[in-house]
Amino acid sequence: EPEVTQTPSHQVTQMGQEVILRCVPISNHLYFYWYRQILGQKVEFLVSFYNNEISEKSEIFDDQFSVERPDGSNFTLKIRSTKLEDSAMYFCASEAADRDYEQYFGPGTRLTVT
Amino acid sequence: GQQLNQSPQSMFIQEGEDVSMNCTSSSIFNTWLWYKQDPGEGPVLLIALYKAGELTSNGRLTAQFGITRKDSFLNISASIPSDVGIYFCAGQPYRNLIFGKGTKLSVKP
């Protein structure tokens, strides 16, 4: 069964460093998302991406964040200058156009900022 | 912003018992989704609901989309140890999902 994959599974970085989190969505899906989950809290929406552009973003998704679909398979989230409060699980999700609103999540990347 | 109130926060039940949890919102949603999350993993989609009043089953799971479009419930029948985990409701005003805080289910074998 097709699934969303994410790399790395765990990323440790120093405050102020740039990180890139990678996702490979399910191959025939057209909508892509990033969410984050701070330890012990609920999942929070960051950004949605469709047709090579951002369609929605939350207040969390400020100028330090960017997303890109550099080729036909990868979807990336970049944090330019990490802060301690960016430590969280980051989940990528994808959705097929003909199964509206059913978002399938990857296993997540645990980002630890020290 | 929009928030979902999910209850109960946690529950302990005996194996074989039925479980019920629900979500309410002050806003109307177009879609309700229920996810299960195991420790260290991503949320796994259990059931998606699209129409007010819709009742949908997936094995031992049953979920309903409230008539007012502001609430949803999830029932698990005859719980088993592998049902342990955190269950999240998620409402969809547009394309993004708004998640509840989760119901942590623990089953005593």
Interface residues (C-beta under 8 A of the other chain):
Chain A: V4 Y31 Y33 Y35 Q41 K42 V43 E44 F45 S48 Y50 S55 E56 S58 F91 E95 D100 Y101 E102 Q103 Y104 F105 G106 P107 G108 R110
Chain B: N30 T31 L33 Y35 G40 E41 G42 P43 V44 L45 A48 Y50 F88 A90 Q92 Y94 R95 N96 L97 I98 F99 G100 K101 G102
